[in-house]
Amino acid sequence: MKKKILLFAMVAGLGSLTISSWKTGAAFNVGAECTGAETGLSNPTGCSIGGSSCHNTSATTGITVAIELDSAGIATAHYKGGMAYTIKITATNTTSNTLPAFGFQVGVIEGSTAVFTPMNAGTWTSTGLPTGVRYTPAVAGSFVVSVMEQSTPLSPTSGTGATGTTYVESLKWTAPVAGTGTISIWSAVNAVNNNGVQDAGDLWNTNHAVINEWPARSAVSNVVNNINIKVYPNPTINNLNLQFDNSQSGIYAIRVYDLSGRIIYNENLEVNGSGQLININTANWALGMYEVVMEKEGDRQIIPVVKQ
């Protein structure tokens, strides 16, 4: 009889530890991928598991979640294969509740919609993370999407928890290889009253952003990087230099594409030797990402450029 009582006490203690570790840390502690990116393995959306181990079981419209893919500090709706970006998650409390701490999860998958077993897209930088943030790889039998999430309750970025308080995280991510196609970023943010328990006073919401690969493969294709040209400064503000070093003589077609694939600069340039320099005025370009495409007799070089 004594043994049974002791066993019960041990099980009860373990249950308390599991619940406590979740409310003070990552959803991974209960094997939950909460972004909504995957529909399989009984994963919840946001914090909607229910029961004593969960926060408010319904999403709250008063917690807004915005997702940005940033390149050199500029938001973009497209990605270039293999390039490094910052994924920025911003949540705002527009309710009358005081919510002085928060947690989050964010993952990136191929395609634009949630699926049963999604494919992870790109790679997270898992070292040098912000304080209180951890990288959690996919866990067999629990969830498929690799996520970044809090490891402890985080403090607001602005405000003290009242209406207008913001909760922001910026994380480094590298885009998948060229040809992957459309991807989507999924995130859940949970703003909490920080009373030490999971209850209806903790409010959350989710969102996702669809990011297309750029440029469209029909716009520029059959890339061969046999042209030796430097493009600088990058990012650019008012002027962009094209330096031809040890380039073969001949006629080069130089085009600059904006995010929609529209040509905003077009010139055929005769190059007579090395060290030739041309300048492109970028003062009137809109902020964002562009691609400089240079072609000569079937060879092509494509260089992404950011206008600040």
C-alpha positions as a Markdown table, in Angstrom:
| # | Residue | x | y | z |
|---|---|---|---|---|
| 1 | Met | 0.0 | 0.0 | 0.0 |
| 2 | Lys | 2.8 | 2.4 | 0.9 |
| 3 | Lys | 4.4 | 1.6 | -2.5 |
| 4 | Lys | 1.3 | 2.6 | -4.3 |
| 5 | Ile | 1.0 | 5.8 | -2.5 |
| 6 | Leu | 4.6 | 6.6 | -3.3 |
| 7 | Leu | 4.1 | 5.8 | -7.0 |
| 8 | Phe | 1.1 | 8.1 | -7.1 |
| 9 | Ala | 3.0 | 10.9 | -5.6 |
| 10 | Met | 5.8 | 10.5 | -8.1 |
| 11 | Val | 3.4 | 10.5 | -11.1 |
| 12 | Ala | 1.6 | 13.6 | -9.7 |
| 13 | Gly | 4.9 | 15.3 | -9.3 |
| 14 | Leu | 5.9 | 14.5 | -12.9 |
| 15 | Gly | 2.6 | 15.9 | -14.2 |
| 16 | Ser | 3.2 | 19.1 | -12.3 |
| 17 | Leu | 6.7 | 19.4 | -13.7 |
| 18 | Thr | 5.4 | 19.0 | -17.3 |
| 19 | Ile | 2.7 | 21.6 | -16.9 |
| 20 | Ser | 5.0 | 24.0 | -15.1 |
| 21 | Ser | 7.8 | 23.7 | -17.7 |
| 22 | Trp | 5.4 | 24.5 | -20.5 |
| 23 | Lys | 3.9 | 27.6 | -18.9 |
| 24 | Thr | 7.4 | 28.9 | -18.1 |
| 25 | Gly | 9.0 | 27.9 | -21.3 |
| 26 | Ala | 8.7 | 26.3 | -24.8 |
| 27 | Ala | 5.7 | 24.4 | -26.2 |
| 28 | Phe | 8.3 | 21.8 | -27.2 |
| 29 | Asn | 8.2 | 20.6 | -23.6 |
| 30 | Val | 4.9 | 19.0 | -24.3 |
| 31 | Gly | 5.7 | 18.1 | -27.9 |
| 32 | Ala | 3.6 | 20.7 | -29.6 |
| 33 | Glu | 4.2 | 22.6 | -32.9 |
| 34 | Cys | 1.7 | 25.4 | -32.4 |
| 35 | Thr | 2.1 | 27.6 | -35.5 |
| 36 | Gly | -0.6 | 26.0 | -37.5 |
| 37 | Ala | 1.8 | 25.0 | -40.4 |
| 38 | Glu | 1.1 | 21.3 | -40.1 |
| 39 | Thr | -2.2 | 19.5 | -39.8 |
| 40 | Gly | -0.9 | 16.0 | -38.8 |
| 41 | Leu | 0.2 | 14.4 | -35.6 |
| 42 | Ser | -2.6 | 16.1 | -33.6 |
| 43 | Asn | -0.6 | 19.4 | -33.4 |
| 44 | Pro | -2.6 | 22.3 | -32.0 |
| 45 | Thr | -2.9 | 25.8 | -33.5 |
| 46 | Gly | -1.6 | 28.5 | -31.2 |
| 47 | Cys | -2.4 | 27.4 | -27.6 |
| 48 | Ser | -5.6 | 25.5 | -28.3 |
| 49 | Ile | -4.8 | 22.1 | -26.7 |
| 50 | Gly | -7.2 | 22.8 | -23.8 |
| 51 | Gly | -7.1 | 21.3 | -20.3 |
| 52 | Ser | -4.9 | 22.3 | -17.4 |
| 53 | Ser | -1.8 | 22.4 | -19.5 |
| 54 | Cys | -3.0 | 25.1 | -21.8 |
| 55 | His | -3.5 | 28.8 | -22.0 |
| 56 | Asn | -6.7 | 30.4 | -23.3 |
| 57 | Thr | -8.1 | 27.8 | -25.8 |
| 58 | Ser | -9.5 | 30.4 | -28.3 |
| 59 | Ala | -7.5 | 32.8 | -30.4 |
| 60 | Thr | -7.9 | 36.4 | -29.6 |
| 61 | Thr | -8.5 | 39.0 | -32.4 |
| 62 | Gly | -7.1 | 41.7 | -30.0 |
| 63 | Ile | -3.7 | 40.1 | -30.3 |
| 64 | Thr | -2.4 | 41.0 | -33.8 |
| 65 | Val | 0.5 | 39.1 | -35.4 |
| 66 | Ala | 2.5 | 40.5 | -38.3 |
| 67 | Ile | 5.3 | 38.6 | -40.1 |
| 68 | Glu | 8.0 | 40.2 | -42.2 |
| 69 | Leu | 10.8 | 38.8 | -44.3 |
| 70 | Asp | 13.5 | 41.5 | -44.2 |
| 71 | Ser | 16.6 | 42.0 | -46.5 |
| 72 | Ala | 19.1 | 44.6 | -45.2 |
| 73 | Gly | 16.3 | 46.0 | -43.0 |
| 74 | Ile | 13.8 | 46.3 | -45.8 |
| 75 | Ala | 10.6 | 44.1 | -45.9 |
| 76 | Thr | 10.2 | 42.0 | -49.1 |
| 77 | Ala | 7.5 | 39.7 | -50.4 |
| 78 | His | 10.0 | 37.6 | -52.3 |
| 79 | Tyr | 13.1 | 35.6 | -51.5 |
| 80 | Lys | 16.2 | 34.7 | -53.4 |
| 81 | Gly | 17.5 | 31.1 | -53.1 |
| 82 | Gly | 20.4 | 30.8 | -50.6 |
| 83 | Met | 20.3 | 34.4 | -49.4 |
| 84 | Ala | 20.4 | 35.3 | -45.7 |
| 85 | Tyr | 17.3 | 37.2 | -44.3 |
| 86 | Thr | 15.8 | 38.3 | -41.1 |
| 87 | Ile | 12.3 | 37.0 | -40.1 |
| 88 | Lys | 10.6 | 39.6 | -37.9 |
| 89 | Ile | 7.5 | 38.7 | -35.8 |
| 90 | Thr | 5.6 | 41.6 | -34.3 |
| 91 | Ala | 2.5 | 41.1 | -32.1 |
| 92 | Thr | 0.5 | 43.9 | -30.6 |
| 93 | Asn | -1.9 | 43.9 | -27.6 |
| 94 | Thr | -5.0 | 45.9 | -28.6 |
| 95 | Thr | -7.2 | 44.5 | -25.7 |
| 96 | Ser | -7.8 | 46.1 | -22.3 |
| 97 | Asn | -5.9 | 43.1 | -20.7 |
| 98 | Thr | -2.5 | 43.7 | -19.0 |
| 99 | Leu | -0.1 | 41.2 | -20.6 |
| 100 | Pro | 3.5 | 41.8 | -19.4 |
| 101 | Ala | 5.2 | 38.7 | -20.9 |
| 102 | Phe | 5.0 | 36.7 | -24.1 |
| 103 | Gly | 6.0 | 33.5 | -25.9 |
| 104 | Phe | 6.1 | 32.5 | -29.6 |
| 105 | Gln | 6.8 | 29.9 | -32.2 |
| 106 | Val | 7.7 | 30.4 | -35.8 |
| 107 | Gly | 8.4 | 27.9 | -38.6 |
| 108 | Val | 8.9 | 28.0 | -42.4 |
| 109 | Ile | 7.5 | 25.4 | -44.8 |
| 110 | Glu | 7.4 | 24.8 | -48.6 |
| 111 | Gly | 4.1 | 25.9 | -50.2 |
| 112 | Ser | 1.5 | 28.4 | -49.2 |
| 113 | Thr | -0.9 | 26.3 | -47.1 |
| 114 | Ala | -0.7 | 24.0 | -44.0 |
| 115 | Val | -0.4 | 20.3 | -44.8 |
| 116 | Phe | -0.3 | 17.1 | -42.9 |
| 117 | Thr | 3.4 | 16.6 | -43.2 |
| 118 | Pro | 5.0 | 19.8 | -44.5 |
| 119 | Met | 8.6 | 20.2 | -45.8 |
| 120 | Asn | 10.8 | 22.6 | -43.9 |
| 121 | Ala | 12.0 | 25.5 | -46.1 |
| 122 | Gly | 15.4 | 27.1 | -45.5 |
| 123 | Thr | 17.5 | 26.9 | -42.4 |
| 124 | Trp | 17.5 | 28.8 | -39.1 |
| 125 | Thr | 20.6 | 30.3 | -37.6 |
| 126 | Ser | 20.6 | 28.4 | -34.3 |
| 127 | Thr | 23.6 | 30.0 | -32.6 |
| 128 | Gly | 24.0 | 33.5 | -31.1 |
| 129 | Leu | 20.2 | 33.7 | -30.5 |
| 130 | Pro | 18.5 | 36.5 | -28.6 |
| 131 | Thr | 18.2 | 35.9 | -24.9 |
| 132 | Gly | 15.3 | 33.6 | -24.0 |
| 133 | Val | 15.0 | 32.1 | -27.5 |
| 134 | Arg | 15.8 | 28.5 | -28.6 |
| 135 | Tyr | 15.9 | 26.5 | -31.8 |
| 136 | Thr | 13.9 | 23.3 | -31.8 |
| 137 | Pro | 14.4 | 20.9 | -34.6 |
| 138 | Ala | 11.6 | 18.6 | -35.8 |
| 139 | Val | 10.9 | 15.7 | -33.3 |
| 140 | Ala | 9.9 | 12.3 | -34.7 |
| 141 | Gly | 6.4 | 11.4 | -33.6 |
| 142 | Ser | 5.7 | 14.9 | -32.2 |
| 143 | Phe | 6.0 | 17.5 | -35.0 |
| 144 | Val | 7.5 | 17.9 | -38.5 |
| 145 | Val | 8.3 | 21.7 | -38.6 |
| 146 | Ser | 11.5 | 23.0 | -37.1 |
| 147 | Val | 10.8 | 26.1 | -35.1 |
| 148 | Met | 12.3 | 29.0 | -33.2 |
| 149 | Glu | 10.5 | 29.6 | -29.9 |
| 150 | Gln | 10.9 | 31.1 | -26.5 |
| 151 | Ser | 12.7 | 29.1 | -23.8 |
| 152 | Thr | 11.4 | 31.4 | -21.0 |
| 153 | Pro | 8.7 | 34.1 | -20.8 |
| 154 | Leu | 9.9 | 37.1 | -22.7 |
| 155 | Ser | 9.5 | 40.8 | -21.8 |
| 156 | Pro | 7.6 | 43.2 | -24.2 |
| 157 | Thr | 9.6 | 45.2 | -26.7 |
| 158 | Ser | 7.6 | 48.3 | -26.0 |
| 159 | Gly | 5.1 | 49.0 | -23.3 |
| 160 | Thr | 4.5 | 47.2 | -20.0 |
| 161 | Gly | 1.6 | 45.0 | -21.0 |
| 162 | Ala | -1.2 | 47.4 | -21.4 |
| 163 | Thr | -3.0 | 48.3 | -24.7 |
| 164 | Gly | -0.5 | 49.1 | -27.4 |
| 165 | Thr | 2.2 | 46.9 | -26.0 |
| 166 | Thr | 4.3 | 45.2 | -28.7 |
| 167 | Tyr | 6.1 | 41.9 | -28.6 |
| 168 | Val | 8.9 | 41.6 | -31.3 |
| 169 | Glu | 11.4 | 38.9 | -32.2 |
| 170 | Ser | 13.9 | 39.1 | -35.1 |
| 171 | Leu | 15.5 | 35.9 | -36.2 |
| 172 | Lys | 18.1 | 35.0 | -38.8 |
| 173 | Trp | 17.1 | 32.6 | -41.6 |
| 174 | Thr | 18.7 | 31.4 | -44.8 |
| 175 | Ala | 16.4 | 30.8 | -47.8 |
| 176 | Pro | 16.2 | 27.4 | -49.5 |
| 177 | Val | 17.9 | 26.6 | -52.7 |
| 178 | Ala | 16.8 | 28.2 | -56.0 |
| 179 | Gly | 13.9 | 26.5 | -57.6 |
| 180 | Thr | 12.1 | 25.7 | -54.3 |
| 181 | Gly | 9.2 | 27.9 | -55.3 |
| 182 | Thr | 6.6 | 29.5 | -52.9 |
| 183 | Ile | 7.2 | 29.2 | -49.2 |
| 184 | Ser | 5.2 | 30.3 | -46.1 |
| 185 | Ile | 6.2 | 31.6 | -42.7 |
| 186 | Trp | 3.9 | 30.5 | -39.8 |
| 187 | Ser | 3.9 | 32.0 | -36.3 |
| 188 | Ala | 1.9 | 31.9 | -33.0 |
| 189 | Val | 2.3 | 34.5 | -30.3 |
| 190 | Asn | 1.0 | 34.1 | -26.8 |
| 191 | Ala | 0.8 | 37.3 | -24.7 |
| 192 | Val | 0.3 | 36.3 | -21.0 |
| 193 | Asn | -0.7 | 37.9 | -17.7 |
| 194 | Asn | 2.3 | 36.2 | -16.1 |
| 195 | Asn | 0.5 | 35.0 | -13.0 |
| 196 | Gly | 2.3 | 31.7 | -13.1 |
| 197 | Val | -0.6 | 29.6 | -14.4 |
| 198 | Gln | -2.3 | 28.9 | -17.8 |
| 199 | Asp | -5.7 | 30.6 | -17.8 |
| 200 | Ala | -8.2 | 32.6 | -19.8 |
| 201 | Gly | -6.3 | 35.7 | -19.1 |
| 202 | Asp | -3.5 | 34.6 | -21.5 |
| 203 | Leu | -4.3 | 35.7 | -25.0 |
| 204 | Trp | -2.9 | 34.5 | -28.3 |
| 205 | Asn | -3.2 | 34.6 | -32.1 |
| 206 | Thr | -1.5 | 33.2 | -35.2 |
| 207 | Asn | -0.7 | 34.4 | -38.7 |
| 208 | His | 1.2 | 33.3 | -41.7 |
| 209 | Ala | 2.9 | 35.1 | -44.7 |
| 210 | Val | 3.2 | 33.6 | -48.2 |
| 211 | Ile | 6.6 | 34.4 | -49.8 |
| 212 | Asn | 7.2 | 33.8 | -53.5 |
| 213 | Glu | 10.6 | 33.0 | -55.0 |
| 214 | Trp | 12.0 | 35.8 | -57.1 |
| 215 | Pro | 12.6 | 36.4 | -59.9 |
| 216 | Ala | 10.0 | 34.3 | -61.6 |
| 217 | Arg | 11.8 | 31.5 | -63.5 |
| 218 | Ser | 10.2 | 32.7 | -66.7 |
| 219 | Ala | 11.7 | 36.2 | -66.3 |
| 220 | Val | 15.4 | 35.1 | -66.2 |
| 221 | Ser | 16.5 | 31.6 | -66.6 |
| 222 | Asn | 19.4 | 29.4 | -67.8 |
| 223 | Val | 21.9 | 31.1 | -65.6 |
| 224 | Val | 25.6 | 30.7 | -66.3 |
| 225 | Asn | 27.9 | 32.6 | -64.0 |
| 226 | Asn | 30.8 | 33.1 | -66.4 |
| 227 | Ile | 30.9 | 36.9 | -66.5 |
| 228 | Asn | 33.3 | 38.6 | -64.1 |
| 229 | Ile | 31.5 | 41.8 | -62.9 |
| 230 | Lys | 31.4 | 43.4 | -59.5 |
| 231 | Val | 28.3 | 45.4 | -58.4 |
| 232 | Tyr | 28.7 | 47.8 | -55.5 |
| 233 | Pro | 27.7 | 49.4 | -53.1 |
| 234 | Asn | 25.1 | 46.8 | -52.1 |
| 235 | Pro | 22.9 | 47.9 | -50.5 |
| 236 | Thr | 22.8 | 51.0 | -52.6 |
| 237 | Ile | 21.3 | 54.4 | -51.9 |
| 238 | Asn | 21.8 | 56.8 | -54.9 |
| 239 | Asn | 24.3 | 55.1 | -57.2 |
| 240 | Leu | 25.2 | 51.6 | -58.3 |
| 241 | Asn | 28.5 | 50.8 | -59.9 |
| 242 | Leu | 29.2 | 47.9 | -62.3 |
| 243 | Gln | 32.9 | 47.1 | -62.4 |
| 244 | Phe | 34.1 | 44.9 | -65.3 |
| 245 | Asp | 37.3 | 43.1 | -64.3 |
| 246 | Asn | 39.1 | 40.8 | -66.7 |
| 247 | Ser | 35.9 | 40.6 | -68.7 |
| 248 | Gln | 35.9 | 39.5 | -72.3 |
| 249 | Ser | 35.4 | 42.3 | -74.9 |
| 250 | Gly | 32.0 | 42.4 | -76.6 |
| 251 | Ile | 28.5 | 43.7 | -76.2 |
| 252 | Tyr | 26.8 | 43.1 | -72.8 |
| 253 | Ala | 23.1 | 43.4 | -72.2 |
| 254 | Ile | 22.5 | 44.9 | -68.8 |
| 255 | Arg | 19.0 | 44.8 | -67.3 |
| 256 | Val | 17.6 | 45.5 | -63.8 |
| 257 | Tyr | 14.4 | 43.8 | -62.7 |
| 258 | Asp | 12.1 | 44.9 | -59.9 |
| 259 | Leu | 10.2 | 42.6 | -57.6 |
| 260 | Ser | 7.4 | 42.2 | -60.2 |
| 261 | Gly | 9.8 | 41.2 | -62.9 |
| 262 | Arg | 9.5 | 44.5 | -64.7 |
| 263 | Ile | 12.6 | 45.9 | -66.4 |
| 264 | Ile | 13.5 | 49.3 | -64.9 |
| 265 | Tyr | 16.9 | 49.6 | -66.5 |
| 266 | Asn | 18.0 | 48.4 | -69.9 |
| 267 | Glu | 21.3 | 49.1 | -71.7 |
| 268 | Asn | 23.6 | 47.4 | -74.2 |
| 269 | Leu | 27.2 | 48.2 | -73.3 |
| 270 | Glu | 30.3 | 47.6 | -75.4 |
| 271 | Val | 33.2 | 46.5 | -73.2 |
| 272 | Asn | 36.7 | 46.8 | -74.7 |
| 273 | Gly | 38.8 | 45.5 | -71.8 |
| 274 | Ser | 39.2 | 45.2 | -68.0 |
| 275 | Gly | 38.7 | 47.9 | -65.5 |
| 276 | Gln | 35.7 | 49.4 | -67.2 |
| 277 | Leu | 33.2 | 51.0 | -64.9 |
| 278 | Ile | 29.6 | 52.2 | -65.4 |
| 279 | Asn | 27.3 | 53.9 | -63.0 |
| 280 | Ile | 23.5 | 53.6 | -62.6 |
| 281 | Asn | 21.5 | 56.2 | -60.8 |
| 282 | Thr | 19.3 | 54.6 | -58.2 |
| 283 | Ala | 18.0 | 57.7 | -56.5 |
| 284 | Asn | 14.4 | 57.3 | -57.8 |
| 285 | Trp | 14.2 | 53.5 | -57.2 |
| 286 | Ala | 11.7 | 52.4 | -54.6 |
| 287 | Leu | 13.1 | 50.7 | -51.5 |
| 288 | Gly | 13.4 | 47.0 | -51.8 |
| 289 | Met | 15.1 | 44.2 | -53.7 |
| 290 | Tyr | 16.2 | 44.2 | -57.4 |
| 291 | Glu | 18.2 | 41.9 | -59.6 |
| 292 | Val | 21.0 | 43.1 | -62.0 |
| 293 | Val | 21.1 | 40.7 | -64.9 |
| 294 | Met | 24.1 | 40.8 | -67.3 |
| 295 | Glu | 24.2 | 38.7 | -70.5 |
| 296 | Lys | 26.8 | 38.1 | -73.2 |
| 297 | Glu | 26.5 | 35.4 | -75.9 |
| 298 | Gly | 24.5 | 33.0 | -73.8 |
| 299 | Asp | 26.4 | 33.6 | -70.6 |
| 300 | Arg | 24.5 | 35.3 | -67.8 |
| 301 | Gln | 25.2 | 36.6 | -64.3 |
| 302 | Ile | 22.5 | 37.6 | -61.9 |
| 303 | Ile | 23.3 | 39.7 | -58.8 |
| 304 | Pro | 20.6 | 40.6 | -56.2 |
| 305 | Val | 20.7 | 44.2 | -55.1 |
| 306 | Val | 19.0 | 46.0 | -52.2 |
| 307 | Lys | 18.0 | 49.7 | -52.5 |
| 308 | Gln | 17.9 | 51.5 | -49.1 |
